[in-house]
Amino acid sequence: MPLPPPVSEVAPGVWLLRTPNSAYVLDTGGGEDVPLAAHWGGPVDDEAAVALAGVPHDAARGSWESPLDGREEYPSDTGLRFTEPALALRFGDDSRAVRWVLARAEADGGHLRLRYRELTRPVRLTLHYRVSPGHDVVERWAELDTDVPVELVRADSAAWCLPARDGARLSCLHGRWGADSRVERTDLPAGTVRLGSRRTTTSPMHNPWVALDDGTATETHGEVWTAALAWSGTWRVDVQRLPVGRVVVNAGAGHEPPVARLDAGGRYETPKSCGLYSGEGFGGASRAWHAYVRGEVLPHGGELRPVLYNSWEATGFLLDEANQLALAERAAALGCELFVMDDGWFGARVADNAGLGDWRPNSARFPHGLGPLIARVRELGMAFGIWVEPEMVNPDSDLYRAHPDWVYASAGYPRHELRNQLVLDLGRPEVAAWLHDWLDTLLAEHDIAFVKWDMNRPVTDPGPYRGLQWSTRHARNLYAVLDRLRRDHPGVRFESCASGGGRVDLGILARTDQVWPSDNTDASDRLHIQEGFSQLYPAQAMTAWVTDAPNFLTGNRVPLRFRFHVAMAGVLGVGGDLPRWSAEERRLAAELIGQYKRIRPIVQHGRLHRIRSPRDSDAPALAYVSEAGDEAAVFQFLDGHRYGEPAPPARLPFLAAGVWQDADTGARYPAAFLAAHGLDAGLVRNHDSAVTHLRNT
């Protein structure tokens, strides 16, 4: 029997979007001809979808209520509506009034387009909805074009309308530099909670992702509604709990108004906002997000990421050809597959106060250029990678002396430096062209397989307004440069870094292969950071380093095995000062890198199950199960644990039936035993840890 189409009109004006585990129903024939949300939740058939579209609105009970609030898919800021608007326009006569009339609806495979015209002005609005085969994500965005000048005071990607439930709880990721991606769950108050970033990028303070539930969902059970914004500039998410009990989530680019000013003939398209419903708790939502990111977002989601070594902590700015060669020898001996040379290889970059912008190898440190180092790295069996910070410039640089007008600045006002840096105005076409050209030349002239693209400060003086918000111009030109470089150098892989997790989002992941979640490599802290990261993003996109003890940031000393085990839950990297490692440390590192390579397909392509959270337990645990369901990698830790306290086994009720065997010890366990009792790793002391590779026999 053929499967029903992913998008279909099941009754006049009633549209049903189907995913494997959810359904999204909207009614375009509702009040004021605008689309109304009828259902976002578990699967429904055509008959149920029509019935849901016919349910009376629960708010129309008096003159102070609106029949649109809490149900409208893309509310304007005038008319019979009082929620936060998704779209707010201002015309030349200072009028803000709009009334949309549905011109037509078009469905093409999994893509629905609702095309509207404004009642009195030559302005057109298209609302896009798209679902991808095999995934539970609904993608939404809006497109506006005009024949008259108009200011976009607000232009969000979507307003997500959740069904009424008995309670409302908000989950989000908050933090700061070095404390990125911490999960926070709190009861949602009446009114509006605003999350966002004014820091040029997505920022480590909040990530553009939210989850809502009724307050009873757990890791394994309950309904969870989640939404994310695919955007790497400034952004805003408004989570509204209305008096009628409904929750609406508006998500869009730009933090302050206006978003853009369009001339006659102008067009504006919002970034995507992506929504996902899960009936299997927060864990089910994460697994569905991970599958979507690997399958639909990452440019090379089917690949396995290599084990990398990065030179930063070993040499800092004091690098040269000799010490990089020595590090490469050590890294190759451990089993690393990618050698990444970090900051300090170019210009007058002997400290952080000079050289940014002068992207030529330092002739004193590399008298024959980068060629000999790259050739030796390749001889050692590793690929070569390099660190760059293309959007930045030091005032003490040849670039700035030649082009002082290329930085963000407000004329007549003192400029603000952070980290001795200024930010290049990437919104200027000539700056974007220059940035692309030197990177293109670097990649064309050298055998470089990996680029770590860093950004270490936000914009503070954006200068004059030119049509689009400065952040939008910056992000769009960044995307264009990355898209062009990827097209012209298809063998190069990119990592997004912004002082850690300052630019982590679905927009940048569509153009990079992995991201740096945090500058904090302390393994204990990383348990919390990586848990937050995993709410939306898969392990395949998460770079995780093993660095030295005491940790440079926290001063903590944790065992090398523990540090490795934490990093092995993502894309494993090593960042320590290898010449100072003992022979025993090098032996253990090689052993654990070998183990990681055996479980790498399970970790990077498998399904994540968070067993115990580091927020709630001093014995956190997690597991990855292979795509085929026949292998598992189980991670167990003691962190903050007191000797003598019980360390409960990790229960694994999600494993398939049969007998599971430890690939290293040969121990055998029936699936029912692992579900009921669990896997006991024999952890006793604080910072004990274990990684167990299980196979279904």
Sequence and secondary structure as in RCSB ss.txt:
>XXXX:A:sequence
MPLPPPVSEVAPGVWLLRTPNSAYVLDTGGGEDVPLAAHWGGPVDDEAAVALAGVPHDAARGSWESPLDGREEYP
SDTGLRFTEPALALRFGDDSRAVRWVLARAEADGGHLRLRYRELTRPVRLTLHYRVSPGHDVVERWAELDTDVPV
ELVRADSAAWCLPARDGARLSCLHGRWGADSRVERTDLPAGTVRLGSRRTTTSPMHNPWVALDDGTATETHGEVW
TAALAWSGTWRVDVQRLPVGRVVVNAGAGHEPPVARLDAGGRYETPKSCGLYSGEGFGGASRAWHAYVRGEVLPH
GGELRPVLYNSWEATGFLLDEANQLALAERAAALGCELFVMDDGWFGARVADNAGLGDWRPNSARFPHGLGPLIA
RVRELGMAFGIWVEPEMVNPDSDLYRAHPDWVYASAGYPRHELRNQLVLDLGRPEVAAWLHDWLDTLLAEHDIAF
VKWDMNRPVTDPGPYRGLQWSTRHARNLYAVLDRLRRDHPGVRFESCASGGGRVDLGILARTDQVWPSDNTDASD
RLHIQEGFSQLYPAQAMTAWVTDAPNFLTGNRVPLRFRFHVAMAGVLGVGGDLPRWSAEERRLAAELIGQYKRIR
PIVQHGRLHRIRSPRDSDAPALAYVSEAGDEAAVFQFLDGHRYGEPAPPARLPFLAAGVWQDADTGARYPAAFLA
AHGLDAGLVRNHDSAVTHLRNT
>XXXX:A:secstr
     SEEEEETTEEEEEETTEEEEEETTSGGG  EEEEEES   HHHHHHHHTS  TT SSTT  SSTTTBSS 
BSSSS  S  SEEEEETTS     EEEEEEEEETTEEEEEEEESSSSEEEEEEEEE TT  EEEEEEEEEESS E
EEEEE SEEEEE   S  EEEEEE  TTS  EEEEEE  SEEEEEEE SSSS SSEEEEEEEE S   SSSB EE
EEEE  SSSEEEEEEE TTS EEEEEEE SSS SEEE TT EEE   EEEEEESBHHHHHHHHHHHHIIIIISTT
TTS    EEE HHHHTT   HHHHHHHHHHHHHHT  EEEE S SBTT SSTTS TT  SB TTT TT SHHHHH
HHHHTT EEEEEE TTEE SSSHHHHH GGGB   TTS    BTTBEEB TTSHHHHHHHHHHHHHHHHHS   E
EEE      S   S  SB HHHHHHHHHHHHHHHHHHH TT EEEE BTTBTT SHHHHTT SEE   S   HHH
HHHHHHHHTTTS GGGBEEEE  SS TTT     HHHHHHHHTTSEEEE S GGGS HHHHHHHHHHHHHHHHHH
HHHHHSEEEEEE TTT SS EEEEE TTSSEEEEEEE SS  TTS    B  TTS SSEEEETTT  EEEHHHHH
HT B     STT EEEEEEEE 
